[in-house]
């Protein structure tokens, strides 16, 4: 008998009073009928129109790189629109069918690509489990771009969309985006007048044109304002603009320049430092059309800007533009695809010039945007060199690390402002060598390189970790060592002792400075971490140039010149007393290009040599790495194009336990090999397709060892 029929006060002990029971019954009557959980759409009615949803499931494996059809329940009909995030059951077999619909499998995320009247799949369809959000985040343009990137880099569409669409944030999604502002007025040319076709480039953007240019920027801080004016000219035409920069410091400078030129609210900043909620809110404002301009780091290359009129990339030679996650696209190539897909303007800028940029000009696809030689001489500092012959005759260089010319440049520069010292390595003494014959110091156990963390530490092997207490040179018998490459901390110590009254600041991987005051100081920095000095540096020293030029890499000369020019661009012009001393052999081509400030000429000559040797970017190349037997089996089963040429395989360096691991490097302690597959121009798509098909077939079979495939690897040795 229920408590409601019992007399007052005569109910069971602890039973609620009748008033509370009446309240509970009333609440139950007013409550809506409970909805079924997403995983229990058994027998649910289907949508009357377009009852089939084509879904891209979030399974980043190549043999599942296709769309799957699902039934659309009637209750999800309104929200299940193309571009929304959904959840679906995946992995159910044909035997798990109930009332004509497949059931079972695990819940995974995906994107609804399109709605169809019927499916070309003959079997029963599973139903959509849930529409995660009615916000359509995947536009048709973004889907087409992601597919093109996946095909170019032999990757899966799901992996590319992981890079292109940021994770959902519900609070940011519920917040409305601001109303779009009207187009601004076309900007004045400003410092673009220093370039031969600079004014015409801006006028073409403002009038709705789509010019394509490779921009060799003049040294100095003006590049950020010039980028901002290019964006403003594009916005004035009623179109959108996208600018991709290598790091957060460059984004901050471009952000400040755009805010100064256009004010607040006309552009969005997309960087990982903003946090997930703010970044997603900015991304949504771009997708909804509330903001028409985007400035950001590598991930911004996929930003869904409406009516895209300009894509711009600064310093395409920087390693940060290469995505480390599969399929590892490069921002330059993605923006080239966007320029072709959207028929918009393209601007590739930097103080230096890569071989890929030179090829764009050489092929006629883009036009050069450069300044006259008198403008270059007026903006660049004086560059002086110290070679091996100078070091041999220099008593100071034999007794210490810095030659006399470098000491004089530091002393003279400190009278007027800060002095920049660029060293190619961070830390104390990453490599040691014999002080007499310069033979590298090697470990007696494994022949690995010996290093010392500081002046009081013992030598330790960089491969096996053994400590070396009684080293002597096997070549000449000497017991004396010297730093083969001295790092930033050691250089700061030496300079601090030589100039005790001058403050010494360091900028490197652990602590990167953004700016330094214009007062006299020594700023020791690793390449890429140089802070900007107020008013520019009075002088700069580029130490151990041979270490950067001697790297066993195809891009060693190009990369050394790019890093040198980036440091020199922060120095005052020669007319203001700016001086740079580079410690490197003056006869080498990159050093000569630095002295003449001619990065374009250096890139053109490099391109001619690459064409003669058949190396990228003239050819297309892929790297296949893994265990020797896995690489051999993969290449044997791959149906490569007839023109393909296999180079190698060759052993890869063994990754030390506990040390840093580069992208695609073998796990610690494992012995891998790498083969390079090269095809002539025009056959890159065939190569990527063949490697993707071979990798997909291999994954479908399962059980094989890991094989890494990377299209156009940035470092090929």
C-alpha positions, 0 to 999 in steps of 0.5 A: 500500500502506498503512503498516500493512502495511509492515515496521517502520522501512521506511515512507515518510519522515515516516510516523507510527508504527503505534501512532499509526495504531492510535490514530487508527483507534480514535478514528474507530471510536468517533466518532459518525456525522457530522451533516449541516450545517443547510443540507443537510436533503436527504431527511431524514425528517420528524417523525411528529406535527405535521410542519409548523412555522409560522415568523415570519421576521426580515424587518422589511418590511411585505409579508412581515409574515405566517407561513411554513410549514416542514417539521420534520425528525425530528432536530429534532422534540424541540427544535422547540417553539413559542417557540424560535429557529430558522434557516430558508432563505428566498427559494428559488423554486418551481423549486428542489425536490428530492424534494418539498421546496424547497431553496436561499435564504439562512439567516435567523433566526426564531421558531417560532410553532406546530406543525401537522399540515398546511399550507394552502400547496399547494406544497412546503415547505422544511425547518427548517435549525436550532433555535438554542436549545431555550429557548422565548423567545416566549410566546403572551402576548408574541406577542399583545402584539407583534401588537397593537403592530404593528397599532396602529403600522402596523408589522411583527411582526418589528420589534416582536419585535426590541424585545421579545426581547433577543439570545441569550446562550448562557452566560446561557441555560445558567445556571439561574435561581434558585428563585422566592421565596414571596409577601411580606406585604402592605406597610403604606401608608406615605406612600400615606396622604397621598393620598385613595385611596392606602390603598384602592389598595394594599388592592385590589392586595393582594387581587387586584384590578385598579384603574386610576389616574392618580397625581399624585405629591407633590413630594419623593423619596417617589415611589420608595418609593410605587412599591415599595409598589405592587409589593409589594402586587401580589406579596403577591397572588401576581401579577407587577408591571412598572414602566417608568421614563424613565432609569437614574437613576430605575431605580436609585432604584426598585431601591433602594426595592424592595431596602429594602422586599423584600430581594434576589431578588424583582425584576429590573432590565432596562436596557441598562447591565447588558450583554447577558449580565446583561440576558439572564439577568435576562430569562430569570429573568422568563420562567421565572417565577423573578422576578415583578417587573421594574423597567426602562427603555423596553425593559422594557415587553415583559418577559414577567412571569408572571401580570401583576397590575400595570403602572406607568409613571412620567413618561409625558411624558418623551421617553425613553418613545418608542421611536426604532426602528420601529414607534416605540411609546410605553411608555404605549400598550404598557402600556395594551394589556397592561392590557387584554390581561391584565386587570391593574391600571394605574398612570400616575404622575408629578409632572406630568400629561400630556394623555393621562393627563387623557383616561384620567381624563376618559373614566372608564377610570382614577380619579384618585389625588391628594392634598388641597390642604393636603397639596400646599401642605405638600409644595411649595415657594414659587414666585415669578415674574419677568415682562417688566414686572419685567425692564424695571424691574430695573436689574440685569436690564438690565445682567446676565442674572439679575434682582434677585429671582433673585440674592436667592434664590440668595444666601439659599438658599446660606446653608442648602444647594445651589441649583439653576439650570435652563437650557433649553439646554446649551453656551455661547451657542446663539443670539445676538440684537441687544443693542438690539432683540433681533432674532435674529442671522442669517447673511448667506449663508443666514439661519441662526442665529448662535452662539458656542461660548465667549466667545473664539470667533467667530460661526458659522452653525448651518446653513451653517457660515460664520464671521461677523466683521463682523455688524451688526443689519439692523433698528437698525444696532447692532453689539452682541450678547447671548445669546438663550438662554445655555447651562449652561456660560455660566451656570456662568461667570456665577454662578461670578464672582458667588459666587466662594467657592461651588463650581459644578457642572454637569449636562447631556448630556455629564456627568449628576450623580446626586446632590449633597451638601447643602452650599452649592453652585450646581448648573447643569443642563439640563432632565431632568439635575437631580441629587438633593440630600441633604435637597433644594435650598434654592432653584431658579432656572428661567431663560429660561422664554420659550424653553421656552414659545415652541417651535413645538410643540403640547406646548410648554406641557405640556412646559415645565410638566413640566420645571419641576415636575420641578425644583421637586419636588427643592426643599424644602417652603415650610415648610422655606424652599424657594423657586423663581424662574421667569423667565417671564411670570406671566400664561401658563397653564403659569406659573400652573399652576406657581405654584398647583402644579396640573398636573392642572388645566392638563392638563384645560384643554389636553385641552378645547382639543385636543378643540375643535381636533381634535388628539391625543389626542382624535383619532388622527393619523399623520405621512407624510414624505419627498420631496415627490413621494414623499409625494404619490404615497403619499397618492394611492395610500392608501385612507384612511378616508372621515373622514380629513383630510390637513393639509399637506404642509409643508416640514421643516427641512433637517438640517445636515451633521454635526449631530444628526439626529432620528428621522424627519428628512430626511438631511442636505441633503435637502428633505422634506415632511410631511403629517399625516393625522387621523381622529376617535376610534374610527378609529385602527385603520382609519387604521393599517391603510390606511397599513400596506397602502399602505406594504406595496404600495409596498415590494412594488413596490420602487424607490420613494423612502423614505417615513416613516410614524409613528402618533401622532408626539410632535411635530407642530409 
